[in-house]
């Protein structure tokens, strides 16, 4: 999966995603770290990447766009410990891959995954 990780996602998690076979980059690798959510969404769209974030603002912007891309994986976990986040992502990403490739907003909670296909 081609992933654009928001600035709130640890560089260690991005490296972990690369290590398990994903094409993952962090926002600050290709954009200024203070880039707007809109700029991050536009970049994900242009580079065909899925946004990985803990920021809830992305969902509304993407949903209101009327587009099927970029997809979004929004982490709503009880812990932001890197080990916990990495374990969840390792389990969840294979389960949601086809949905995000088609266009979806995915909310990942500790014990639940919610997939909403785009456009709304």
Secondary structure, 3 states (H helix, E strand, C coil): CEEEECCCCCHHHHHHHHHCCCEEEEHHHHCCCCCCHHHHHHHHHHHCCEEEECCCHHHHHHHHHCCCCCCEEEEECCCCCHHHHHHHHHHHHHHHHHHHHHCEEEEEECCCEEEEECCC
